[in-house]
Amino acid sequence: MVFLRALLNYDGGAINNLLVSIGFERLDFYNDPKYWRVILTLCNIWKSAGYNGIIYFSTIAGFDTSLYESAQVDGANLWQRICYITIPLLKPTIIILFLLSIGKIMSGDLTMMMSITNLSPMLLDTTDIIDTYVYRSVIGVGDFVMGSAVGLYQSIFGFILVLFSNWLVGRFDKDYQLF
């Protein structure tokens, strides 16, 4: 997150230095909430890309190479090998990673939000998530009951989403359900 702060800093951030060098005005990321939906989306993609990439790479490395060799002998080009061999063999991995990501959809990353935005009041309209709300209600106000209730709601809703997603996967193929 220090890296992101170095990119977004108003005075010496790499993005603002680049904007000034090509003739644009500096952007005040930490005082203007309109940029934060995109920034947080990119941060979450960046955060999960490494783990998911390793899972996909290890799955592809376990494929039988004779499938690709025989397809190449039969005249299949690269795109056809991807569409008819790689993607169908990746289907279970894609489904499992989808179900795991659905399970985490209700839990925001509190440490990421705190380290990137410092829970700035200027940005709370855009960057406030359930976890930061619970943190502010427990630490700021001392409302432990509200924090517990919201946390319980978050867990129950996440569990229902996983059950629904698992049911949806089962409608297409029973072999790929979690349970």
N, C-alpha and C positions, 0 to 999 in steps of 0.2 A: 504494500500500500504506500510505502515511501516512494516507490517508483511512480505511482499515479500522482502523488502530490507533486513530485518533481515535474511531471508533465503538465499539470493543471495550474500551477502557481501563477499568480497574476504578474509578479515582477520578474521572475527568472525562469518561468516554466518553459519547457521545450516547445509546446504548442504555441504559446504566445510569442516566443522569440521567432518562430517560423512565420507566424502571421504578420508580425511587424516587418520582417525581412522581405516579405513579398508585397508589402504595402497596405495591409489591413490593420484595423484597430485591434487592440488587445481585448480579450474576452475575460470577464470576471466570473469565472466558473463558480466560485464559492459564495457569491452574492446574488447570482441569477439562477433560479431553480429550473428554467426551461431546458437546460442542457442535461439535467440529471437523469431523466428517464433513459436516454441513449447511453450515457456514461455507465449507469448501473447495469444495463443490459449487456454492454460490452465487457464489463468487469466480470459478470457472472459467466459469460461465454468463455472468457479467457481463463477463469478459475477452473472450469470443468473440462476444458478442451484437453488438457494434459492427461487426466485420468481416463477420460473416454477414449482418447487417442491410443493410449497404451492397451486398453481392453480390446479395441478394434484391431490394432496391430497384432496382438498376441492371438486373437481369433483367426485372423487371416493367415498368420504364420503356421497355424495348425492345419490348414487345408491341405488336402492331398494334391500334390503338384501334377499327378497324372491326369487329373481332370482338365487342367489348363493345357497340358501338352496334347491330349487327344482332341480338344476343341480347336487348338491351333492347327493340328494336322487336318482336321475336317474343314478348315478354311475360315474359322471364326476370327473376326478382327478383335481388337482390344475392347471396344465398346460392347460387342456381343458377349465376350467373356465376362465382362463386369456385370452386365444385365442378367445373364443366364446362369452364371456360376457363383460369382462373388456375393451379389446381393441376396439371392436365395439362401446361401449358406450362412450369411450374416443375420438372417431373420431372427433366430432365437436371441442373439446378442442384442440386437436392436430393441426387441421387445423387453428383455430384462432391464436394459438401461433406461428404457422409457418408464417402466414400472417403478424403478428406483428413483427416477427424477420426479415422478408424480408424488411419491412418498415425501419428498423434500420440498414440495412446492409451497406448502404453508409455513415452512420454517425459513425465515430470512436469515441472513448471516449478520448477526448483531456486531461481531467484532469488525467485520468489513465496513459496516455502516458507520461505526464509531470511529474507525481509523481514517476513513476517507472523508467523511463530512463533519466530524467532531460534534455530531448532533446539532448542527447550526440551526438556530431558529429561523434563519432566512430560507433554509432549504426544507424545513419540515413538511410543508404542504406537498412537496413532491417526493421526498425521500423517507417519509414516515412509514414504517412497516409494523407489523404486529409486535415483533420482538423489541423494537425501539419504544413502542407504546408501553409495553409491559415494563421495560427498564425504567422509563420515565415515571410510570405510576408507582413503582416500588421504591426506587431510589429518591425521586424528587418529592413525591407526595407522601410516601410511606403507606400506600394503599395495597397491602399484601393480599387482601381478599380479591380485589379487582385483578391484580396480576395473576393470581392462581386461577381465577375463573377464565380469563382470556387464554392462558396457557392450556387449560383443559379443553376449551373450545377449539383451539388450534390443533391439538392432538386428535380430538374426535373427528374434526372435519378432514384432517389429513388421512386418517384411517378410512373414512368413508370414501374419499377419493381413490385410495389404493384398492379398496374392495370393488368400486365401480369400474376402475380401469382393468382390474383382473377379470371381472365379469365380461367386460367388453372384449378383451383379448380372447377369452374362452368362447365367445360367440363366433370368432373367426377360426380359431384352432385350439382345441382343448389341450394339446400337447405343450403349449407355451404358457399356460397359466401358472402362477406361483403356487396356488393351492386350490 
